[in-house]
Amino acid sequence: MYRQCARITQSSNILSDAARAPGGDVHHVGPGQWRILHEDGQGYRIQLAFDQTSHSVIEENALTDLNPTTGSGIPLKHGTTDLSEFLTQFEEVEYRRPHYWEPGTYHLIVQCAKYQREILAHKPPASASAFDENTLIAQLLRCFLISHEIADVNGNYTPLGFMEDDSEVTVITDEGFDDYWGLEPAITVRIDDTSSSGERKRHRDAKGHNHAFPAILKKAIANLQRLIFRRQPQDIPCLIYSLCLLALTVSALTTTHAPFLIPVKVAGDELDDIFRTLCDLYLFSLGHVHPLRDEVDMVAYVSLVDNDPVPVKHFDALNRLWQQFGE
């Protein structure tokens, strides 16, 4: 089973800088920027941007990615360089992104952020952009956030008027506040058949870390796999939260109906294969102990983790989420 997961991870298109799928290529060019190239040569460049909204309004009302800086200290995009502030956004997710998900999903996202904050209180990271097992939830929150750029594009797409009259640009939605959805970026899709080679350098921070979606995702999956094979009961809340966030990321990439997003769905289906393999690995390694069931033996779990308060608290929180929202 270990070899199976390694094989799928190494060969996956979605984990490459340019995801080459049977349906075409998918490039995460930069923050809020995607390039989709179909196998017939037709290309599209997608941009999600806040060009008219002030930085303070964005920071107060939107979900923004963790913001690494270049060597000159110039931010790569809107967003915080502080990991604590990044997590705070997700504790306020229902205010910042209202009506996007089911109530159980909102509760889950909040719990993920709280868990990550509590872990970092005991083991502070070397930097806000650290890619290690202690920041796994933050990494997957970033993947979840970036993948929902695609979900935003797909959710606002309508065939009516798309690239009509041989137009090369379509504005899918305008920037601004929506009474129901909250603050939304302008989303533009344009025909673009040019190469995007060389653009990936934008993703690197001052320490050379790659912050492109595939790089973050690949490192998060590697960290998740290592945690599974440690087979430590205290890791169970982290593993369950991680698998749930990965499932939400898969859903954002695969639940698409816009024709120009077909290559994204194909690449997302590959990620779904990896997700299912990781679930199998978890069940093989620690499946006899997990909180997503109607009845759990909390006394036994407390004993397994030597009454460590953080895993005990979140094992119980996950069971309560299951009791309230699980199927």
C-alpha angles and dihedrals in degrees: 000000000000090000090049092055092045091050094050092046095049095047099041118123095206090060094056123092087243107030106218107199129171088254094051141283129311120201125184092206099179144317106328091356128111133170119204120192118187122213090250089062097257110138135193131191116206124199130186110188146163101212100150102034120091120248092242093053091049092049092050100043111025138060108247130184124251104276115226116190133228122240089273091054093248112146115244091217145334110309144081128290088205116092093206092055090047090056092046089064090063093049084059095041097124090057095044098043107023122187096007099111143022117274092254091055092053091051090048094051091050091050091049091055093046092050092051091049091052092049091051091050087065098034112026114202122244089241140353089258096049114140105207140117093270091061096041095118091050090051091052092045086057091050090048091050096047093046090054089065083074091046090053091052092048094044093054097041120110124175091225109101096358108150090336122169090025090293115166095206132052124184103213095186137357125239119258147070120321117199091226106028100034124220112003132184125233108263118205130179120193134176109254125165096170125114120267095200114139094024095099092078087081089074097065122098130209091281094049096254113153111233098182113127095249092050094049091045094049093050092046092052091048091051091046092051092050091051091051092053091050086069092204116157091215089064094058097095090049091049094049093046090048094050091048092052090047089051090053090050091051090049092052092053099042103039094081133132101170108109094221089059095059093109089053091055091049091051090045090054088058090052088051089058090054091047092052091048091052090050089052090049091051093049090048093049105034106000093122088067119047135126100224097095136088096253127032131175102234092176090058093047092049088054093048092056095038091244093299101175100216099055091039091052095048096040086058092043091053091050090051090050089051092049091051103036108010124112 
